[in-house]
């Protein structure tokens, strides 16, 4: 199951830099995770300073 980014995202970009497969991109209001590219490693969740990333 892929990870998701919720409304607590402050658009800092830490998660995008922490994703080993480049599955995270900047959206209009927050970063977004491409569920098809996500490998469920959780690296992004560990880099998020606001805890905005969780398993779907």
PDB file with one MODEL, atoms N, CA, C and O in Angstrom:
MODEL        1
ATOM      1  N   UNK A   1       0.847  -1.177   0.000  1.00  0.00           N
ATOM      2  CA  UNK A   1       0.000   0.000   0.000  1.00  0.00           C
ATOM      3  C   UNK A   1       0.892   1.239   0.000  1.00  0.00           C
ATOM      4  O   UNK A   1       1.827   1.319   0.796  1.00  0.00           O
ATOM      5  N   UNK A   2       0.627   2.179  -0.854  1.00  0.00           N
ATOM      6  CA  UNK A   2       1.442   3.381  -0.995  1.00  0.00           C
ATOM      7  C   UNK A   2       1.245   4.347   0.163  1.00  0.00           C
ATOM      8  O   UNK A   2       0.236   4.309   0.868  1.00  0.00           O
ATOM      9  N   UNK A   3       2.214   5.197   0.334  1.00  0.00           N
ATOM     10  CA  UNK A   3       2.122   6.255   1.334  1.00  0.00           C
ATOM     11  C   UNK A   3       1.360   7.433   0.736  1.00  0.00           C
ATOM     12  O   UNK A   3       1.292   7.581  -0.484  1.00  0.00           O
ATOM     13  N   UNK A   4       0.788   8.269   1.598  1.00  0.00           N
ATOM     14  CA  UNK A   4       0.052   9.459   1.167  1.00  0.00           C
ATOM     15  C   UNK A   4       0.502  10.661   1.999  1.00  0.00           C
ATOM     16  O   UNK A   4       0.997  10.511   3.116  1.00  0.00           O
ATOM     17  N   UNK A   5       0.322  11.836   1.441  1.00  0.00           N
ATOM     18  CA  UNK A   5       0.663  13.086   2.120  1.00  0.00           C
ATOM     19  C   UNK A   5      -0.639  13.809   2.444  1.00  0.00           C
ATOM     20  O   UNK A   5      -1.474  14.012   1.562  1.00  0.00           O
ATOM     21  N   UNK A   6      -0.815  14.200   3.708  1.00  0.00           N
ATOM     22  CA  UNK A   6      -2.059  14.854   4.109  1.00  0.00           C
ATOM     23  C   UNK A   6      -1.926  16.380   4.135  1.00  0.00           C
ATOM     24  O   UNK A   6      -0.901  16.927   3.727  1.00  0.00           O
ATOM     25  N   UNK A   7      -2.954  17.051   4.611  1.00  0.00           N
ATOM     26  CA  UNK A   7      -3.022  18.515   4.603  1.00  0.00           C
ATOM     27  C   UNK A   7      -2.024  19.194   5.532  1.00  0.00           C
ATOM     28  O   UNK A   7      -1.908  20.419   5.509  1.00  0.00           O
ATOM     29  N   UNK A   8      -1.305  18.435   6.345  1.00  0.00           N
ATOM     30  CA  UNK A   8      -0.290  19.022   7.225  1.00  0.00           C
ATOM     31  C   UNK A   8       0.981  19.384   6.470  1.00  0.00           C
ATOM     32  O   UNK A   8       1.891  19.980   7.047  1.00  0.00           O
ATOM     33  N   UNK A   9       1.057  19.035   5.199  1.00  0.00           N
ATOM     34  CA  UNK A   9       2.226  19.314   4.362  1.00  0.00           C
ATOM     35  C   UNK A   9       2.470  20.819   4.284  1.00  0.00           C
ATOM     36  O   UNK A   9       1.556  21.592   3.999  1.00  0.00           O
ATOM     37  N   UNK A  10       3.724  21.225   4.543  1.00  0.00           N
ATOM     38  CA  UNK A  10       4.086  22.645   4.483  1.00  0.00           C
ATOM     39  C   UNK A  10       4.932  22.954   3.246  1.00  0.00           C
ATOM     40  O   UNK A  10       5.532  24.026   3.157  1.00  0.00           O
ATOM     41  N   UNK A  11       4.981  22.027   2.299  1.00  0.00           N
ATOM     42  CA  UNK A  11       5.683  22.212   1.030  1.00  0.00           C
ATOM     43  C   UNK A  11       7.180  22.468   1.203  1.00  0.00           C
ATOM     44  O   UNK A  11       7.759  23.259   0.458  1.00  0.00           O
ATOM     45  N   UNK A  12       7.811  21.813   2.171  1.00  0.00           N
ATOM     46  CA  UNK A  12       9.239  22.034   2.408  1.00  0.00           C
ATOM     47  C   UNK A  12      10.119  21.257   1.427  1.00  0.00           C
ATOM     48  O   UNK A  12      11.254  21.659   1.170  1.00  0.00           O
ATOM     49  N   UNK A  13       9.616  20.154   0.878  1.00  0.00           N
ATOM     50  CA  UNK A  13      10.355  19.368  -0.097  1.00  0.00           C
ATOM     51  C   UNK A  13      11.266  18.304   0.484  1.00  0.00           C
ATOM     52  O   UNK A  13      11.934  17.591  -0.265  1.00  0.00           O
ATOM     53  N   UNK A  14      11.308  18.184   1.796  1.00  0.00           N
ATOM     54  CA  UNK A  14      12.181  17.185   2.419  1.00  0.00           C
ATOM     55  C   UNK A  14      11.843  15.776   1.954  1.00  0.00           C
ATOM     56  O   UNK A  14      12.742  14.963   1.737  1.00  0.00           O
ATOM     57  N   UNK A  15      10.581  15.486   1.802  1.00  0.00           N
ATOM     58  CA  UNK A  15      10.145  14.144   1.408  1.00  0.00           C
ATOM     59  C   UNK A  15      10.606  13.804  -0.007  1.00  0.00           C
ATOM     60  O   UNK A  15      11.024  12.677  -0.271  1.00  0.00           O
ATOM     61  N   UNK A  16      10.532  14.767  -0.910  1.00  0.00           N
ATOM     62  CA  UNK A  16      10.930  14.524  -2.297  1.00  0.00           C
ATOM     63  C   UNK A  16      12.402  14.150  -2.370  1.00  0.00           C
ATOM     64  O   UNK A  16      12.790  13.270  -3.138  1.00  0.00           O
ATOM     65  N   UNK A  17      13.215  14.818  -1.573  1.00  0.00           N
ATOM     66  CA  UNK A  17      14.637  14.508  -1.551  1.00  0.00           C
ATOM     67  C   UNK A  17      14.936  13.174  -0.905  1.00  0.00           C
ATOM     68  O   UNK A  17      15.972  12.570  -1.183  1.00  0.00           O
ATOM     69  N   UNK A  18      14.050  12.705  -0.051  1.00  0.00           N
ATOM     70  CA  UNK A  18      14.249  11.444   0.650  1.00  0.00           C
ATOM     71  C   UNK A  18      13.710  10.230  -0.073  1.00  0.00           C
ATOM     72  O   UNK A  18      13.957   9.101   0.351  1.00  0.00           O
ATOM     73  N   UNK A  19      12.981  10.433  -1.150  1.00  0.00           N
ATOM     74  CA  UNK A  19      12.385   9.307  -1.880  1.00  0.00           C
ATOM     75  C   UNK A  19      13.416   8.694  -2.836  1.00  0.00           C
ATOM     76  O   UNK A  19      13.905   9.377  -3.735  1.00  0.00           O
ATOM     77  N   UNK A  20      13.746   7.420  -2.648  1.00  0.00           N
ATOM     78  CA  UNK A  20      14.774   6.791  -3.490  1.00  0.00           C
ATOM     79  C   UNK A  20      14.338   6.501  -4.928  1.00  0.00           C
ATOM     80  O   UNK A  20      15.178   6.212  -5.780  1.00  0.00           O
ATOM     81  N   UNK A  21      13.043   6.575  -5.203  1.00  0.00           N
ATOM     82  CA  UNK A  21      12.562   6.279  -6.558  1.00  0.00           C
ATOM     83  C   UNK A  21      11.914   7.482  -7.243  1.00  0.00           C
ATOM     84  O   UNK A  21      11.366   7.340  -8.336  1.00  0.00           O
ATOM     85  N   UNK A  22      11.967   8.644  -6.631  1.00  0.00           N
ATOM     86  CA  UNK A  22      11.418   9.850  -7.249  1.00  0.00           C
ATOM     87  C   UNK A  22       9.914   9.841  -7.408  1.00  0.00           C
ATOM     88  O   UNK A  22       9.389  10.392  -8.376  1.00  0.00           O
ATOM     89  N   UNK A  23       9.208   9.220  -6.466  1.00  0.00           N
ATOM     90  CA  UNK A  23       7.751   9.100  -6.571  1.00  0.00           C
ATOM     91  C   UNK A  23       7.012  10.324  -6.041  1.00  0.00           C
ATOM     92  O   UNK A  23       5.783  10.368  -6.103  1.00  0.00           O
ATOM     93  N   UNK A  24       7.731  11.316  -5.521  1.00  0.00           N
ATOM     94  CA  UNK A  24       7.085  12.478  -4.910  1.00  0.00           C
ATOM     95  C   UNK A  24       7.335  13.717  -5.762  1.00  0.00           C
ATOM     96  O   UNK A  24       8.464  13.988  -6.173  1.00  0.00           O
ATOM     97  N   UNK A  25       6.261  14.463  -6.020  1.00  0.00           N
ATOM     98  CA  UNK A  25       6.366  15.686  -6.809  1.00  0.00           C
ATOM     99  C   UNK A  25       5.550  16.798  -6.162  1.00  0.00           C
ATOM    100  O   UNK A  25       4.673  16.547  -5.335  1.00  0.00           O
ATOM    101  N   UNK A  26       5.853  18.021  -6.553  1.00  0.00           N
ATOM    102  CA  UNK A  26       5.159  19.180  -6.003  1.00  0.00           C
ATOM    103  C   UNK A  26       3.792  19.335  -6.655  1.00  0.00           C
ATOM    104  O   UNK A  26       3.679  19.396  -7.880  1.00  0.00           O
ATOM    105  N   UNK A  27       2.754  19.400  -5.823  1.00  0.00           N
ATOM    106  CA  UNK A  27       1.404  19.628  -6.315  1.00  0.00           C
ATOM    107  C   UNK A  27       1.029  21.086  -6.123  1.00  0.00           C
ATOM    108  O   UNK A  27       1.886  21.904  -5.789  1.00  0.00           O
ATOM    109  N   UNK A  28      -0.226  21.423  -6.325  1.00  0.00           N
ATOM    110  CA  UNK A  28      -0.679  22.804  -6.176  1.00  0.00           C
ATOM    111  C   UNK A  28      -0.662  23.263  -4.724  1.00  0.00           C
ATOM    112  O   UNK A  28      -0.169  24.353  -4.432  1.00  0.00           O
ATOM    113  N   UNK A  29      -1.191  22.456  -3.811  1.00  0.00           N
ATOM    114  CA  UNK A  29      -1.312  22.854  -2.411  1.00  0.00           C
ATOM    115  C   UNK A  29      -0.383  22.078  -1.483  1.00  0.00           C
ATOM    116  O   UNK A  29      -0.138  22.499  -0.352  1.00  0.00           O
ATOM    117  N   UNK A  30       0.140  20.937  -1.962  1.00  0.00           N
ATOM    118  CA  UNK A  30       1.021  20.099  -1.155  1.00  0.00           C
ATOM    119  C   UNK A  30       1.743  19.129  -2.080  1.00  0.00           C
ATOM    120  O   UNK A  30       1.373  18.976  -3.244  1.00  0.00           O
ATOM    121  N   UNK A  31       2.761  18.485  -1.562  1.00  0.00           N
ATOM    122  CA  UNK A  31       3.453  17.468  -2.353  1.00  0.00           C
ATOM    123  C   UNK A  31       2.542  16.257  -2.512  1.00  0.00           C
ATOM    124  O   UNK A  31       1.637  16.038  -1.706  1.00  0.00           O
ATOM    125  N   UNK A  32       2.794  15.465  -3.569  1.00  0.00           N
ATOM    126  CA  UNK A  32       1.970  14.308  -3.870  1.00  0.00           C
ATOM    127  C   UNK A  32       2.853  13.099  -4.127  1.00  0.00           C
ATOM    128  O   UNK A  32       3.961  13.233  -4.645  1.00  0.00           O
ATOM    129  N   UNK A  33       2.366  11.925  -3.769  1.00  0.00           N
ATOM    130  CA  UNK A  33       3.082  10.683  -3.999  1.00  0.00           C
ATOM    131  C   UNK A  33       2.387   9.902  -5.106  1.00  0.00           C
ATOM    132  O   UNK A  33       1.182   9.657  -5.041  1.00  0.00           O
ATOM    133  N   UNK A  34       3.152   9.512  -6.120  1.00  0.00           N
ATOM    134  CA  UNK A  34       2.626   8.682  -7.207  1.00  0.00           C
ATOM    135  C   UNK A  34       2.520   7.256  -6.677  1.00  0.00           C
ATOM    136  O   UNK A  34       3.534   6.585  -6.482  1.00  0.00           O
ATOM    137  N   UNK A  35       1.304   6.798  -6.446  1.00  0.00           N
ATOM    138  CA  UNK A  35       1.067   5.477  -5.857  1.00  0.00           C
ATOM    139  C   UNK A  35       1.636   4.355  -6.716  1.00  0.00           C
ATOM    140  O   UNK A  35       2.034   3.320  -6.181  1.00  0.00           O
ATOM    141  N   UNK A  36       1.684   4.532  -8.025  1.00  0.00           N
ATOM    142  CA  UNK A  36       2.209   3.493  -8.906  1.00  0.00           C
ATOM    143  C   UNK A  36       3.729   3.394  -8.824  1.00  0.00           C
ATOM    144  O   UNK A  36       4.294   2.324  -9.054  1.00  0.00           O
ATOM    145  N   UNK A  37       4.391   4.495  -8.498  1.00  0.00           N
ATOM    146  CA  UNK A  37       5.856   4.501  -8.409  1.00  0.00           C
ATOM    147  C   UNK A  37       6.357   4.224  -7.001  1.00  0.00           C
ATOM    148  O   UNK A  37       7.497   3.795  -6.824  1.00  0.00           O
ATOM    149  N   UNK A  38       5.521   4.462  -5.998  1.00  0.00           N
ATOM    150  CA  UNK A  38       5.905   4.273  -4.593  1.00  0.00           C
ATOM    151  C   UNK A  38       6.228   2.802  -4.322  1.00  0.00           C
ATOM    152  O   UNK A  38       5.467   1.912  -4.701  1.00  0.00           O
ATOM    153  N   UNK A  39       7.374   2.555  -3.657  1.00  0.00           N
ATOM    154  CA  UNK A  39       7.776   1.183  -3.332  1.00  0.00           C
ATOM    155  C   UNK A  39       7.523   0.850  -1.859  1.00  0.00           C
ATOM    156  O   UNK A  39       8.001  -0.172  -1.367  1.00  0.00           O
ATOM    157  N   UNK A  40       6.792   1.685  -1.168  1.00  0.00           N
ATOM    158  CA  UNK A  40       6.387   1.451   0.221  1.00  0.00           C
ATOM    159  C   UNK A  40       7.561   1.295   1.190  1.00  0.00           C
ATOM    160  O   UNK A  40       7.487   0.511   2.136  1.00  0.00           O
ATOM    161  N   UNK A  41       8.635   2.037   0.957  1.00  0.00           N
ATOM    162  CA  UNK A  41       9.810   1.901   1.813  1.00  0.00           C
ATOM    163  C   UNK A  41       9.710   2.756   3.075  1.00  0.00           C
ATOM    164  O   UNK A  41      10.354   2.453   4.079  1.00  0.00           O
ATOM    165  N   UNK A  42       8.897   3.834   3.031  1.00  0.00           N
ATOM    166  CA  UNK A  42       8.719   4.686   4.194  1.00  0.00           C
ATOM    167  C   UNK A  42       9.805   5.730   4.410  1.00  0.00           C
ATOM    168  O   UNK A  42       9.771   6.456   5.404  1.00  0.00           O
ATOM    169  N   UNK A  43      10.764   5.817   3.499  1.00  0.00           N
ATOM    170  CA  UNK A  43      11.845   6.790   3.645  1.00  0.00           C
ATOM    171  C   UNK A  43      11.309   8.213   3.724  1.00  0.00           C
ATOM    172  O   UNK A  43      11.838   9.031   4.475  1.00  0.00           O
ATOM    173  N   UNK A  44      10.287   8.511   2.973  1.00  0.00           N
ATOM    174  CA  UNK A  44       9.710   9.858   2.956  1.00  0.00           C
ATOM    175  C   UNK A  44       9.108  10.221   4.308  1.00  0.00           C
ATOM    176  O   UNK A  44       9.261  11.349   4.776  1.00  0.00           O
ATOM    177  N   UNK A  45       8.433   9.279   4.925  1.00  0.00           N
ATOM    178  CA  UNK A  45       7.783   9.533   6.207  1.00  0.00           C
ATOM    179  C   UNK A  45       8.807   9.925   7.272  1.00  0.00           C
ATOM    180  O   UNK A  45       8.523  10.740   8.149  1.00  0.00           O
ATOM    181  N   UNK A  46       9.986   9.342   7.186  1.00  0.00           N
ATOM    182  CA  UNK A  46      11.031   9.642   8.145  1.00  0.00           C
ATOM    183  C   UNK A  46      11.651  11.020   7.970  1.00  0.00           C
ATOM    184  O   UNK A  46      12.280  11.538   8.893  1.00  0.00           O
ATOM    185  N   UNK A  47      11.482  11.617   6.798  1.00  0.00           N
ATOM    186  CA  UNK A  47      12.069  12.935   6.535  1.00  0.00           C
ATOM    187  C   UNK A  47      11.095  14.079   6.756  1.00  0.00           C
ATOM    188  O   UNK A  47      11.515  15.235   6.813  1.00  0.00           O
ATOM    189  N   UNK A  48       9.803  13.791   6.881  1.00  0.00           N
ATOM    190  CA  UNK A  48       8.786  14.845   6.985  1.00  0.00           C
ATOM    191  C   UNK A  48       8.790  15.481   8.382  1.00  0.00           C
ATOM    192  O   UNK A  48       8.544  14.792   9.372  1.00  0.00           O
ATOM    193  N   UNK A  49       9.065  16.781   8.469  1.00  0.00           N
ATOM    194  CA  UNK A  49       9.125  17.440   9.772  1.00  0.00           C
ATOM    195  C   UNK A  49       7.758  17.655  10.429  1.00  0.00           C
ATOM    196  O   UNK A  49       7.691  17.912  11.631  1.00  0.00           O
ATOM    197  N   UNK A  50       6.671  17.553   9.661  1.00  0.00           N
ATOM    198  CA  UNK A  50       5.348  17.775  10.224  1.00  0.00           C
ATOM    199  C   UNK A  50       4.550  16.482  10.416  1.00  0.00           C
ATOM    200  O   UNK A  50       3.425  16.518  10.914  1.00  0.00           O
ATOM    201  N   UNK A  51       5.118  15.357  10.029  1.00  0.00           N
ATOM    202  CA  UNK A  51       4.409  14.086  10.153  1.00  0.00           C
ATOM    203  C   UNK A  51       3.237  13.965   9.204  1.00  0.00           C
ATOM    204  O   UNK A  51       2.254  13.291   9.511  1.00  0.00           O
ATOM    205  N   UNK A  52       3.334  14.617   8.043  1.00  0.00           N
ATOM    206  CA  UNK A  52       2.218  14.654   7.092  1.00  0.00           C
ATOM    207  C   UNK A  52       2.133  13.416   6.211  1.00  0.00           C
ATOM    208  O   UNK A  52       1.218  13.313   5.393  1.00  0.00           O
ATOM    209  N   UNK A  53       3.060  12.472   6.355  1.00  0.00           N
ATOM    210  CA  UNK A  53       3.083  11.299   5.490  1.00  0.00           C
ATOM    211  C   UNK A  53       2.761  10.047   6.302  1.00  0.00           C
ATOM    212  O   UNK A  53       3.328   9.807   7.368  1.00  0.00           O
ATOM    213  N   UNK A  54       1.826   9.252   5.759  1.00  0.00           N
ATOM    214  CA  UNK A  54       1.442   8.014   6.420  1.00  0.00           C
ATOM    215  C   UNK A  54       1.066   6.979   5.380  1.00  0.00           C
ATOM    216  O   UNK A  54       0.897   7.308   4.205  1.00  0.00           O
ATOM    217  N   UNK A  55       0.934   5.724   5.803  1.00  0.00           N
ATOM    218  CA  UNK A  55       0.494   4.685   4.895  1.00  0.00           C
ATOM    219  C   UNK A  55      -0.985   4.890   4.570  1.00  0.00           C
ATOM    220  O   UNK A  55      -1.788   5.258   5.427  1.00  0.00           O
ATOM    221  N   UNK A  56      -1.313   4.642   3.318  1.00  0.00           N
ATOM    222  CA  UNK A  56      -2.712   4.818   2.875  1.00  0.00           C
ATOM    223  C   UNK A  56      -3.604   3.753   3.445  1.00  0.00           C
ATOM    224  O   UNK A  56      -4.806   3.747   3.179  1.00  0.00           O
TER     225      UNK A  56
ENDMDL
END
